[in-house]
Amino acid sequence: MATPAEIAAMRRAIAVSAAGLGTTSPNPPVGCVVIGADGQIIGEGFHERKGEAHAEAQALAAAGDLADCATAIVTLEPCNHQGRTPPCRQVLIDAGVRRVVIALADPTSRGEGGTAALRAAGIDVETDILADEAMTVLGSWLAATRTGRPIVIWPYLISGGSVSALLPGDMSSLQALHVNADAVLHPDGSVSEAVPGSHGKGILNLPTLVPGNEPGRVATSLYEARVRILLLSGGLSVAAPFLAEKLIDRVIAYLPDGKASQRPDMSTPWPLLPPGFAITKTDRIAGFVRVLAERDGSL
């Protein structure tokens, strides 16, 4: 059973992990916090981008010699294979940690998984701690891994009887949208990194996706190109083929502030959301009502 100090540290690890959103693909955004016997944090870290140190290695590096006999709190099961970086389960074993607390299991883990290797080395392991809260960061990556395609998000403006792109011709300012995407699919079929340079030069330098391509094939191709969260830039004409194949997982609808009493132009295909979507959050931002919605049962 996790202690109050471990649960508090897990929430810190979840928050820290979110700093890697939009830059780690195809790897997951993971966070790790190392605490001493007194429950105090002695190191923390997150995975920033593929090919660089994972969260566990970053946190252990910060902790230094204090990591010996400490507890590592990590949002995803430590990896169990050698890639560009050493397996995280071995990094933890070599550091001499006595206990590892994990939020979520890694479905991509090789062999018996990092948890089994840690236990075989005599390390006490606790799993499924704040798993639901860890899903707020890792949910999209896990869903993409399960489906073999990116999670697709479509932000749009619904106004004046039409459904249009929120920022026509320019979706580079994702901070305003509060969307952590890996890539943007533009109306001309081209694809760009959501955060330029975040994945290394040219990683998403893909051929133009011509209009005749089927959305499912496009999504699969982008997944193979390491994209896990895709943002659609464009109005209804861009989104319609993806909607028809139920490939859009989330929408963000922007409704301009109106008069307290008015008769709006309702020539749009639906009043606010495409069929099959349910509201998950509503707020007001910069003169708009913003509505976040997800496909029923999509995640």
Solvent accessible surface area in square Angstrom, and as a share of the most:
residue,aa,sasa,rsa
1,M,201,0.90
2,A,9,0.07
3,T,62,0.36
4,P,115,0.72
5,A,39,0.30
6,E,6,0.03
7,I,54,0.27
8,A,63,0.49
9,A,4,0.03
10,M,0,0.00
11,R,120,0.44
12,R,118,0.43
13,A,0,0.00
14,I,15,0.08
15,A,69,0.54
16,V,24,0.14
17,S,1,0.01
18,A,39,0.30
19,A,64,0.49
20,G,0,0.00
21,L,38,0.19
22,G,6,0.05
23,T,20,0.12
24,T,4,0.03
25,S,6,0.04
26,P,25,0.15
27,N,29,0.15
28,P,23,0.14
29,P,7,0.04
30,V,13,0.07
31,G,0,0.00
32,C,0,0.00
33,V,0,0.00
34,V,0,0.00
35,I,6,0.03
36,G,17,0.16
37,A,101,0.79
38,D,110,0.57
39,G,18,0.18
40,Q,117,0.52
41,I,81,0.41
42,I,41,0.21
43,G,7,0.07
44,E,56,0.25
45,G,8,0.07
46,F,59,0.25
47,H,4,0.02
48,E,68,0.31
49,R,68,0.25
50,K,62,0.26
51,G,30,0.28
52,E,68,0.31
53,A,38,0.29
54,H,41,0.18
55,A,0,0.00
56,E,5,0.02
57,A,29,0.23
58,Q,66,0.29
59,A,0,0.00
60,L,14,0.07
61,A,80,0.62
62,A,67,0.52
63,A,6,0.04
64,G,42,0.40
65,D,140,0.73
66,L,121,0.60
67,A,3,0.02
68,D,89,0.46
69,C,79,0.47
70,A,3,0.02
71,T,2,0.01
72,A,0,0.00
73,I,0,0.00
74,V,0,0.00
75,T,2,0.01
76,L,5,0.02
77,E,17,0.08
78,P,1,0.00
79,C,15,0.09
80,N,26,0.13
81,H,57,0.25
82,Q,124,0.55
83,G,45,0.43
84,R,162,0.59
85,T,20,0.12
86,P,75,0.47
87,P,13,0.08
88,C,3,0.02
89,R,56,0.21
90,Q,61,0.27
91,V,35,0.20
92,L,0,0.00
93,I,46,0.23
94,D,107,0.55
95,A,30,0.23
96,G,28,0.27
97,V,6,0.03
98,R,117,0.43
99,R,20,0.07
100,V,0,0.00
101,V,0,0.00
102,I,2,0.01
103,A,1,0.01
104,L,24,0.12
105,A,77,0.59
106,D,16,0.08
107,P,87,0.55
108,T,58,0.34
109,S,26,0.17
110,R,139,0.51
111,G,82,0.79
112,E,157,0.71
113,G,3,0.03
114,G,0,0.00
115,T,19,0.11
116,A,34,0.26
117,A,28,0.22
118,L,0,0.00
119,R,125,0.46
120,A,94,0.73
121,A,51,0.40
122,G,69,0.67
123,I,15,0.08
124,D,77,0.40
125,V,11,0.06
126,E,37,0.16
127,T,60,0.35
128,D,104,0.54
129,I,24,0.12
130,L,37,0.18
131,A,18,0.14
132,D,123,0.64
133,E,64,0.29
134,A,1,0.01
135,M,73,0.32
136,T,111,0.64
137,V,15,0.09
138,L,1,0.00
139,G,8,0.08
140,S,10,0.06
141,W,17,0.06
142,L,22,0.11
143,A,3,0.02
144,A,0,0.00
145,T,34,0.20
146,R,152,0.55
147,T,69,0.40
148,G,29,0.28
149,R,37,0.13
150,P,0,0.00
151,I,1,0.01
152,V,0,0.00
153,I,10,0.05
154,W,0,0.00
155,P,1,0.01
156,Y,0,0.00
157,L,39,0.19
158,I,8,0.04
159,S,46,0.30
160,G,69,0.66
161,G,16,0.16
162,S,56,0.36
163,V,16,0.09
164,S,41,0.27
165,A,16,0.12
166,L,25,0.12
167,L,61,0.30
168,P,107,0.67
169,G,76,0.73
170,D,74,0.38
171,M,4,0.02
172,S,77,0.50
173,S,56,0.36
174,L,14,0.07
175,Q,159,0.71
176,A,58,0.45
177,L,4,0.02
178,H,121,0.54
179,V,12,0.07
180,N,75,0.39
181,A,1,0.01
182,D,4,0.02
183,A,0,0.00
184,V,3,0.02
185,L,10,0.05
186,H,45,0.20
187,P,81,0.51
188,D,96,0.49
189,G,10,0.09
190,S,35,0.23
191,V,15,0.08
192,S,43,0.28
193,E,27,0.12
194,A,5,0.04
195,V,68,0.39
196,P,109,0.69
197,G,54,0.52
198,S,3,0.02
199,H,25,0.11
200,G,36,0.34
201,K,211,0.90
202,G,48,0.46
203,I,32,0.16
204,L,10,0.05
205,N,126,0.65
206,L,52,0.26
207,P,107,0.67
208,T,81,0.47
209,L,24,0.12
210,V,85,0.49
211,P,136,0.85
212,G,70,0.68
213,N,37,0.19
214,E,105,0.47
215,P,14,0.09
216,G,24,0.23
217,R,141,0.52
218,V,9,0.05
219,A,1,0.01
220,T,62,0.36
221,S,48,0.31
222,L,0,0.00
223,Y,44,0.17
224,E,133,0.59
225,A,17,0.13
226,R,86,0.32
227,V,1,0.01
228,R,28,0.10
229,I,14,0.07
230,L,0,0.00
231,L,0,0.00
232,L,0,0.00
233,S,1,0.01
234,G,3,0.03
235,G,14,0.14
236,L,53,0.26
237,S,98,0.63
238,V,26,0.15
239,A,0,0.00
240,A,41,0.32
241,P,59,0.37
242,F,13,0.05
243,L,30,0.15
244,A,84,0.65
245,E,84,0.38
246,K,137,0.58
247,L,20,0.10
248,I,0,0.00
249,D,3,0.02
250,R,53,0.19
251,V,0,0.00
252,I,10,0.05
253,A,0,0.00
254,Y,10,0.04
255,L,72,0.36
256,P,47,0.30
257,D,58,0.30
258,G,51,0.49
259,K,159,0.67
260,A,121,0.94
261,S,100,0.64
262,Q,108,0.48
263,R,231,0.84
264,P,74,0.46
265,D,86,0.45
266,M,102,0.45
267,S,83,0.54
268,T,16,0.10
269,P,84,0.53
270,W,29,0.10
271,P,100,0.63
272,L,39,0.19
273,L,29,0.14
274,P,4,0.03
275,P,107,0.67
276,G,39,0.38
277,F,19,0.08
278,A,45,0.35
279,I,94,0.48
280,T,84,0.49
281,K,113,0.48
282,T,76,0.44
283,D,40,0.21
284,R,174,0.64
285,I,49,0.25
286,A,93,0.72
287,G,38,0.36
288,F,58,0.24
289,V,46,0.26
290,R,21,0.08
291,V,6,0.03
292,L,53,0.26
293,A,2,0.01
294,E,52,0.23
295,R,33,0.12
296,D,95,0.49
297,G,84,0.80
298,S,27,0.18
299,L,77,0.38
